[in-house]
Amino acid sequence: MTTTTQDFSVRTTVYSEDLEGWGALRIVPLVPSEDIDLIFEWVTQPRAKFWGMTGNSREEVLGIYEFLDSLETHHAFLATLDGEPLALFQTYEPLHDPVGEAYPAREEDIGMHLLLAPATRPIPHFTPRLGTSLIKYMFSLPGKDRIVVEPDSRNAKALRRLEATCFELGPIIQLAEKEAQLGFLTRAGFDEIQEQRAR
C-alpha cells in the first residue's frame, strides 16, 4: 500500500466494513485536488497500463478527475484499510457512458472500474475480499441490480479476477480506446454465491 499523510477519516464514508484479520475498510469520495499526487503515482506506473493514463501528465490526470467529479453519473472513490489507501474505485451509469452504446444498457445497471494500489506488504487473498465489499456497496445503491465491467480484453489478470468473483463474461466490444470484454454480475447471482459460501 502507498504511504500518505492524508487523513481520510474526515471524509464522508459511503461504505464501511470490518474485515476480520485485516482491519476497517472504508470507501470515501476521491477529492481530485487533494489526492492528485497519490493517484498520479498509481495511474502512471507501467503496472497500470490498462488504466490508459501511463503517458498522462499530472495536470492531465487532475483534469480528468476534476471532470469526473463534476458529473452526477460518474463517481471516483478511494478504498482505505485502517486509513491507508489501497485502491482507486470508480462507478458510472452505463446509460450515460460510451459503453452503454455497445450493449443493451438499463437504468438498473451500474458500471465499475478498479485499480489496486502498488502493494507495499502482502495481504493474501485480499483482492477477492475487497471485490466482495465493493460489490456489496454497489448493490446497496437504490435501484441497482446488475454490475457491468469492461476491462481491456488483453488484461488476463482482470479477466481471471472477474471469473473468480463469478461475473458472467459477455461479448467483446470495441470502445474508442480499447477492445473490451464485457462482464455482468446480477444481484440474484451475487446473493446465491454468498449463500453458497455461508453454508
N, C-alpha and C positions, 0 to 999 in steps of 0.2 A: 504494500500500500504506500501511498505517497505521503510524505511528511508535509504538514501545513500548520500554520499558526492560526488559521481561520477558526472562529468559534461558530459552529453550525447550530449550536443549541439555541441560539437566539432566533432562529428562523422557524417559520410555521412548519410543523410536521404534517405531511399529508398521509403518512402511513408509518406505523412503528410495530416492531415485533421483537420479543426477546428470543434470540436463537440460542438454545441450550448448548453450553460449552463454548460459544463464540462471543456472545455479548449482545448489546442492544443495536438492532438495525433500525435506522430512520431514513425515510425518503423526504428530502427537503427541496424546495424550488431552487434552481440554479439562478444566481444573480450574476449576469454576464460581467458587469463592471468590477465585481469583487472576486470572481472566480476565474477570470481570463488567464492568469498565469498558470493556474492548475490545469485547466482544460487544454490550453495551448500546448502544454508539455505532453499531455496524453494523446491528443489527436494528431500530432505531427511526428510521432515516433514511427519507425518502419513497421512495427508490430500492428499499427493501426491503419495499415494501407487500405483495408476495405472500408474504412470510415470515409475515405475520399478527401482528406484535408492535409495530407502529409506535405504538400507543396505550398500551403497557405501561410501567409504572414500572420503575425499576432493581430494586426488591425483587421485583416480579412476574417479571421476566426471570430473576433469580437463582433464584427458587423453581422455575421451570420447568426450569432446567438442573440444579439440585440433585436434582429428582425424576428426570429422565432419568438422572443419574449413579447413582441408586440401583437402576436396573433392569439386569437381566442381558441383556435382549433389545434394548435401545436404547443407542446409544453416540454421543458427540459428540467431535469432534476439531478441531484446528486444522491447516491445511496451511501450512507455512512455507517460504519460499525464502531461503536463506542467513540464516536466523534471523528473517526478517521475516514476520509473519502475513499471509496473503493470502486465506484462505478459512475459513469455518466449514463443516465437513463432518460429516454425521450418517448413521449406518446404523441399520437396525432389522430385526427379524424380522416380516415381514408377517403370519404366523400369530398374532402376539401384538400386533397393531395393528389399529385400526378398518379400515384399507384392506383387510385380509385377509378382511373380511366382504363386500367388494364385487366380488371376483373369486375364482376357484378357486386360492387360495394353496397353496404347497407348502413343505415343510421346506427344500428346496434354494434357495428364493428369498431374496434379500437386498434390502431397500429402501434408498434413499439420498435425502438432501437435500443441496443445495449452495448456499451463499450466498457470493458473492465479496465481498471487502473493497472499500471505496471505493478506486479507483485513485489513486495519487499520482504514478505515472510510467507511460507507455505501455509495454506489453510485447506487441508484435504477435503474434497467434495463440497467446497463452499459454493462453487458456481451453480450447481443444480439447486442448492438450498436457497441461494439468492434469487434464482429464477422463479422458484415456487412463491417466494414472498412478493415479488413484483407482479406475478400473475394474480395473487390474492388481492393486491391493491387494485389492479385494473378491473377485476370483476366486482370490486366494491363500488365502482362508479355507477351511478344510476343509468339503467337502460342499456348497459353494455353486456353482450353475451357471446362475443366472439373476438378473439385476438388474432390480428393479422401481422405477419412478419414478411420481409422481403430482402433477405441477405443476398449479397453477391453470390451467384451460382458457383463461383470458384472457391468460396470460403468453406472448405471442407470441415473445419473445426466448428463453425457456426451451425452447419447442417447436422453434424453429429449431436450437438447440444440440443437442437430442436427435436430430433427424433428421440433422444433420451428423455426429453420433457413431454413426449407424447403428442407433439404437433403432427398434424397430417400434412404432408407435402402436397402442394397443388402444382399447377403448371409453371413452367419457366416463362417469364415475361421480359420484355425489353423496355427499360426505362431510359431516360435521357443519358444518365451517367453510368449505367451498368446493365448487364443481363442478370436478372434477379430470380431467385427461387421463392415462389410464394409458399407460405405455410400458414395453417389455421389451427386454432385450439378453441373449442366451444366451451362454454360454462359447464354444460352437461358432461362433456368429456373429461374436463378437469375434475369435477366433483366425483365422477366414477373412479378416476385414478386415485384421488385422495382416500376414498372409501376402501379401495383395494389395499392401499399402503397401511391403513389403520387396522386391518384385520390381523 
